[in-house]
């Protein structure tokens, strides 16, 4: 029995086993699309499914029987007596009988529950909550939040605990207030949970990474702790943040505001001139941020060599040393462009711009990685339980596919399981600057396992690290709070330590926060898709330069070069042919027309449909496909299946 928990980036249902009694966390089940004419599976629905293993901890499921023919709830847009579902896979609409509309007006987003059906016509539903008008500034992220069951309201007990919070006393803490620690974040950041400092020392540098002392305020077993664990992490949308902690903590007492005393846990690390660690220690302190800086301002000051009171030059010098160590150990550096959705004051998409990747971003990343490494090592030294951040090497199946793919470029990977991140990074460097770079980076990404949290350490493949734990963001990640508590317990640093029974819950905690992290990523992606669909809605019929970003048996996915918006080119829109799908070469080829589409290929596409309600975009290939004999029938055959 499988319970549907949400949808993946393509809108397909995903779920977990209802009663899982085997060792290890329950696997993720990717449900195949429902047959034509059947409504899509919805969150909360349970089905009997036939499973096929497709990778470690991952199965493909096909519905054998729905245990309830209707979902527990419907999220959609009310349209004069009917509801249009926001789930792009849901084909059927719902009818709202007289008196069951809850006062909803046309164009509003509503939550509804199914009503008993007579078996004729559309299925009936009753509106139980009105969420706002479609097109309003808040509507897009609201759909994603409700679709993925993200908690937005805090329990009164948790809010009361947060309101009672006050500043920390210096007694019993190491005083770091004389150290010019600075926070470096995005211009729109409101919570500052990490501060950094660096200075030359002996043959290298002394670094201090100070992190907000969330464990002082969020005690094990308290209402705030229950809320934080339930959420698992903060969720970030273009128009809002759904925080893990109430704002009284996340934006106040746990935020390292400039000029204000704040409690912290800190890592003091000494490195040599080549970035190798020479020693470290952890402590609990009180600090006062010297400045709230932004990535752009820091980078501009560094590039202009502007002298100032803050030791930015030392930060960059230490960063270059850490970068040297990173390259020496051979990490995987994927080159994947990111885009940022910019909203205007009315909440509409004003622009979609490339997300900058500055050295100031990388500086903070390297300082955080260093502190995270030390945290994992310290907990092992102290023999304390640890929630590791783990990243497994590619599975044998994915590795075989990657090897087959790279042979087409005369690139050979090391045989067996001796593959290291530097081997993959060498491939990326070899193709950098060529026409194949985007394709190879995309396929390389798809070959990787997903990172997760676990009390059992298997290392972090992508970072080429034998041990790694998240220590640096306890305001927005519950995993980091657990690491803080373990350090407090192991080093006897006072109140807020990990309780004695925590090791027995660690596996369940790790599984839960892995699931909430992936849920948040899906919700954030879902919101971006809807914003982009709204942005593209008035461009139907326009032609765009695009790149093929996915090849399947039912069509190809394309990503627009300018905006990053992605959508499907359905197989039915291609010329009538016998289409061959090669999942190793990532191609879709017509036997008769000899037209071939390949992952990473540049194409011109015409926007055929844009639905802000579902976030779906449909394109047709504009260039390179004959315009005659377009028919809605096409056959697909996958070699070797």
N, C-alpha and C positions, 0 to 999 in steps of 0.2 A: 504494500500500500504506500502510495506517494502523496505527500501534501505539497501543493503548489505554494511557493514562497515569494515568487516574483517573476520578472522577465529578464532575459539577457539583452545585450545591446541591439540585437536584431528583432526584439519583440517576442521571441519564443519563450514559452513558460519554462521555468526552472523549479526544482523542488528537492525535497529530502525524504528519506524513508520515515514513515510515521513511527514505527517501533523498531529502533536499531539496538541490537543486543550484542553485536560482534565487537571485537577489540578495535580501538581507534575511532576517530570521528566518523559520523555518517557521511556517505559520499554525496557529491553533487550530481543531480540527475537532470540532464538536458532533454526536455520533452520534444518529440517530433511534432510538427504542426498537425492540428486536427484535420480530418478529411473535409473537403469542400462541403459547405452547407452546415457544418457543425460549428457552434460558437467556440472561440478560443478558451483555453483553460485560464481561470482567474485565480489570483491569490486567495488562499483559504480553501480552495477546492481540493477534494481527495479523490484519487483514482487508483484502480488496480492497473499496473503497468508491466509490460514485458521489457526487461532490461538487457542491454548489451554493453559490455565494458569497452570504453574507448580510451582509457588512460588511468593512471593512478588516482583513485578517489573520484573518478568521473564515469558516469554511465549515460548512455542514450536510452530514453524511455519511450515506449509507444503505448498509448492508452488501449487497454483491453476493455475496461468498463468504468464508467463514471459512477462513483458511489453517491453522488448527488448531481443531478442533471443541471443544476443552476449554481452559480457562485454564491458565496456568502454575502457579497455586496457588489454593487455596480458603481463604477465611477464614470461619469459621462457628462455630456452637454445636453441640457434640456431644450427641446425644440417643439413647443406647442403640442403637448400630449404624448411625446415620445422622448426617449433618451438615446443619444448617439454615443456609444462607448468610446473612451479615450484610448483603449488598448487597440493598437493598429491591427492585431490579429483577429479581433472580434468583428465578425462580418454582420451579425444580426443586431438589429436595434431592439429596444424594449418599449412597450406601450405603457403609458401612465393613465390608469382609469380616473374618471371624474372624482374629485375629492382626495386624490392620493398624491397631488403635486406639491404639497407642503408649502404652497405659496410661491413656488418657483416661477420665474418668468423666462421667456425665451432668451437663450444665450447664456444662461447661468450654468456654472459647473455644479453638479449635484452628486451626492452620495445617495444610493437607493438600495433597497433590499427587494429580492424577488417575492412575488405573491403567488399563491396557488394558481396553476395554469389550467385552462380548459382543454388545452391540446390543439386549439385552432388559432391560426394567425400568430402575431407577435406575442412574446411572453410578457406578462404584466409585471410591473414593479412599482414600489411606493417610495417617494422621495423622503429621506430621513434627515438630510442635512444639505443646506445651501452654502457653497464655498466661495461664491463671487462670480462676477461676469467673465466669460471668456474674452480675452483681449485686455483685461485690466492688468496693471503692472504686476500684481501678485499671482495671477492665475497660472502662469506656466510652471513655476516652481511648486505651487500648491498641488497641481496634478501629479507631479513626480513624488512629492512628499506623501500624498495619500495612496498613490499606486503602490509604493514600496513600504507602506506602514511605518513611516519614520515618526517617532514620537516628538511632538512639538510643545506639549504642555508639561510643566513640572508639577509634581505632587505638592500640595500645600505644605507638607512637613519638610520637604526638601527646600522649598523657598524660604521657610521660616529659619532653617539652619543657616542658609546662605545670608539671610538678613542679620543674623546674630554674629557674623564673622567680624573680626577686628584685626588690626595689625599685629605682627609678632613682636615679642620682646627680644632684646639683644642678649639677655642672660642665657647662657648655655649654648650660644651660637658663636661661630667664628665671625668676627667683624670684617667684612669686605668693603665697607662703605668708603674707604680711602682709595679703592681700586677703580680706575676709570672704565668700568664695564659699560658697554653700549649694546643696545638692541638694533638689529638691522632687519627690516621687514618690508612688505609691500606698502605702497602709499595708502591703501585702503584698510590696512590691518587695524584691528581694535584691541586684540589681545596679544601681549608680548610675553612669551613664556621662556625665551632664552636670551642670554646676554653673553658677550665674548670680550676677551682681553688677550693681548699678546705682548711680550717684550723679549728682547734678546737676553740670552742666559748661557754662559759658558760657551759651548761650541754649537749652540742651537737656539731654542726658544722655550720660554715658559708660557703656557697657555692656560687660561681659566675659562671654563664654560659653566655659567651659572643658570640654573633652571628653577622656575617657580616652584615653591614648596606646596604643591597641591595636597600632599598627604597630611599636612598640618590641619587642613580644613575639612577634608573628605576622609572621615574615619571608617574603618571596616565595620560593616553592619549597619551604618547609619542610613537615613533616608537619602542623603546625597550620594552615598556609595551605591545604593540600589539604583538610583536614576542613572548614574554614570555608567554602571555596568550594563544596564538595559540598553542604553543608547550605543555604548561601545566606542563611539567617536563622534566628533562634530561632522556635520555635512555642509558643504559649501556650494552655493548656487550664485548665479550672476547677480541676483537682487537681494540675497539674504544669506545668513548663516543660521543653521539649526545647531545650537551649541550643545556640547556634552554636559556643561555645567551652567547654572544660572549666571546671568550677567553680573550679579553682585560679586561673584568670584572671578568668572572668566575675563571680565573687562575691568575689574577693580582690584580686589585683594590678591588675586593670583596673577595679575598683570604687572610686569616689571616697568612701571611708569617712571619716566625720568624725574629725578629729584625727590622721589618718595621711597621710604624704607620698605623693603619687602623681604620676606623669608625666602630662602633658596636652598637647594641642594647643589653642590658644585663638584666639578672634577677639575683638579689641577694636574696638568700633564706636561712633562718635559720631553722635548723631541730634539734630535740632532739636526744638523743642517740639511740632511737628506730626508727628513720627515720620519725617521725611525724613533719609536718610543724608547725613552730612557728611564721612565718611571712615572707613576701617577698616584694620586690619592683622592679620596672622596671625603666630603664633609658637609655639615649643615650650617648655614650661615645666615647673616643678614647683610643686605646689599642695598645700594642706591644707584640706579642707572644714571650714568653721566649724560646720556643723550638718546633720543629716539630717532634713529636714522632710517632712511629708505635706501633700497638697493640702487636706485638711480642716482641719488645724491652722493652716495659713497663712491660709486663708479666714476661719476663726473669729477669728484674731488681727487680721486686717485689718478685719473687720466690727465688732469690739468696740473698734477703735482702741486696742489694747493696746500701750503703749510697750514697747520691748525693745531689747536690745543689737544685734539684727540689723536692717539697713536695709530692712525690708519695705515701708515707705511709699514709698521711692525705687523699689523694684521695681514697685509698682503705678502710680506716676506715669509711669514709662517705658513700662509696658504700655499705659496709656491713650493715650500719644503714638503708639505703634505701631498701636494699634487705629484711631486716627484716619487713619493712613496707609493701613491696609488698606481702610477704607471709602472713602477717596478714590480708590483705584485700582479699586474696584468688583469685589470677589471674589464668588464664588457661595457662598451660605450656606444649604445645605439643612438643613431642620429635620426630622431623622429620629430618633425615639426609639431609645435603646439600652437593653438590659436585661442585668443581670448575674446569673449563676447562682451562688448561695451554697450551699456544701456543708457538711454537718455533719461531725463527727469521724470518722464511719464512711464518709464519701465519698458519702453520699446527698444528693439535692437538698433543702435545708432551705427555700429560698425563691428566688423569682425577682423581683428588685427593679429599678426604673429605675436606670440608671447615671447618677450625678450629673454635671452639667455646670456646674462652678464657674468663677468668674473666675480662680481659681488655675490651673486646667487651661489656660485660654486664655492666661494670662500666659506659661506655659512654652512653649506652642505658638508664640506670637508671637516670643519670644526665639529659638526654634529656627529658625523660618522666616527670621528676619533673618540668622542665621549661615549658613544654607544658601544664601541669595541671594548673600551675600558670597563664599562658597566658590566658587560657579560663576563669578562675575565675576573672582575672583582667578586661577583656573585659565585663563580666557580671556586675562587680561592677561599671564600667564606663558607663554602658548602651550603649555600642558600638556594632554594628553588628559584628558577628563572623562567620567565616567558621569553623564549628566544624568538627573534625574527629570522625565519628560515626560508631558504630558497633552494629547492632541489635542482640538480642538473636536469637537462632535457631527458624525457623518457626515451627508452630504447626505440619505441615506435616513431616518435617525433625526430629523434636523431637520425634514424634510417631515412626518413623522408627528407630531412635537411641535406644529408649526404648525397642522396640521389639528385636533389635539386641543384646543388653546387657543382656536381659533375658536369652539368650543362655549361658551366663557365670555366671548365678545366681547373677547378679548385678541389683539392682533396683534403679532407679532415683526418686527423689521427685516428687510427683504428681502435676498436674496443671502447672501454669505459675510461680511457686515459685522457679524455677531452678536458681541457681547461678553459676558463674564460678568455685567457690571452689568445688561444687558438681561434676562437670566434671573433675576437676583436681584430686579429690579424686579417681575417677575411674582410671585415668592414673597412679596414684601412686600405686593403688592396683594391677595393672597388670604389673607394671615395673619389668623387669628382667625375665618375663615369656615368653613362646613361643608365647603368644597371644599379646604381647606388640605392635609390629609393626602393626598388624591388627587393634587393638582398636584405636591406634593413627590415622591411616588412616581414619577409619570410623568417628572418632570424628571430624577430619578436614573437611570431606565432609558434616557433619551436620551443620557446621557454616555458617553464613551469610557472605557476603563480606563487608569489611569496605568501607566507602564512605565519601565524603565531603557533608556537608549540613549546611544551615543557621539555621536549626531547630535542637535543641539538643535532642537526645534520649539516650545519654550516650555511653560509650564504654564497651560492654559486656565482651570482652576478657580480657581487662585490669582491669575490675571491677571498673570502674571510672564513676561518675555521669556526668562529663564534661571533655572534652579533645579537644585540638586544636594543629595543627602543627605550631611551632614557630621557629624550630631550623635549617631548611635547605632552606633558601630563594634563594640560588644560584641555586638549582636544583628542587624546587617545588614552583609553583605559589601560592599555598594555604598559604604557610608560609609568602610570600610577602604581601598577603592581611591581614594577622594577624598583621604583622609589621605596616602596614599603619593604621590599626585600633587603635593600641596602640599609635602610634605617634599622631593621632587625639585626642584620649581620654585623653592623658597626656600632650597635647600641647607641643610636643617635636620638633616642627619646620617643615621644608619642607618635602614633600613626603607623606603627610597624605592622608587618605582615602577621596575621594571627597564627596560632599554632596549627589550626586545622586547614590552613590555606593550601598546603601541598596536595591534599586530597581533592581539592576543587580546581587545581591548576589546569588539568587537561580540559575540563568542561569550560573554564574561563577562556582558554586559548581558542577552542573551537568556536565559542560564541563570538568573541571579538573578531575572529577571522571572518565569520559570516556577516557581522554588522559592517565591517570594512568593505566587503564586496557589495553589500546592499547599498551602502552610501555611494560607491563608485557607479553602480548602475543607475541610481537615482540622479546623480549629478550628470551623467551622460544623457539620461532621458530628458532632463530639463534643457540641456544644451541642444539636443535634437529638435525639441519643440520651438525653442527660440530661433533656431536656424530656419525651421520650416516657416515660421511667421515672417522671418526676414525675406524668405524667397517667395512668399505667397503672391506678390504682385509681379513676379518675374516669369510666370508660366508662359512658355513659348520661346523664351530667350535661350540662346546657345552659349555654352560655357566650355572652357578648357578644363579637362578633368584627367584623373588618373584612376585606373582600375584598382580598387582596394580590396576586392574579394571576388573569388570565382567559385560558383556553386553549380549544382545540377539544375537549378531553377532560374539561373540568370547570373548577372555580374553586378557587383556593387561598385559604385564610382564615388570619388571624392573630388569636389570642386577645388581647383587650385587656389582661387581667390579667397573663398570664405571658409573652406574646410567642411562645408556641408556635404553629407553623404546620403546616397539613396540607391535604390535598386533599378537596374535595367532588366525588366522581366524577360524571360525566355520567349514569351509570346510576342514580344515586340521585335524580335529578330527575324530574319528571313526564314521562311519555311525550309527546314532541313533536318537531317539526322545529326543531332549535336552530341559530340563526344566530350565528356568531362574527364580530365586527367588531374587527379588530386595530388600527384607528385610534382608534375610540371606546372601546376596551377594554371591550366589552360581550359578553354571551352572552344572546341573546333567544329566547324560544319563540314560534314563528309563531302557533300556535293558542291557547296559554294567555295569550300576551302578557306572560308573566313575563319580567323582564329583570334581569340581574345586571351590575353595573358595578364596575370597579376603584375601591376606596376606599369602597364602599357598606357601611354598618353592617348587620349581620345577627345573628340568633341561630342558633347551631349546636349540634347534639348530637354528642358524641364517640361514634363507632361502634366504632373500633378504635384500639389503641395498642400499638406493638411496640418495646420498648426494644432488641431485637436489631438491627433495621434503622433505628430512629429514625423510623419512619413513623407518621403519625397520619391517620386517616380520619374525616371529619365528614359529617353530613347537615344540610341546611338545616332549621331548626326553625320559623322564623317566615316567613310570607308565601308558603309553597308549599302547595298543596292536598295533603292527606294521602292522597287516593284516586288510583288509577290510577298508582301508582309502579311502573314496570316497568324491566327491565334493558336496554331497547332505546331508543336515541335516535339521531337522525340529526343531522349537523352540516354546515353549508354556510358557507364563508367567502366573503363578497361579493368579486367581482372576481378569483377564483382559478380 
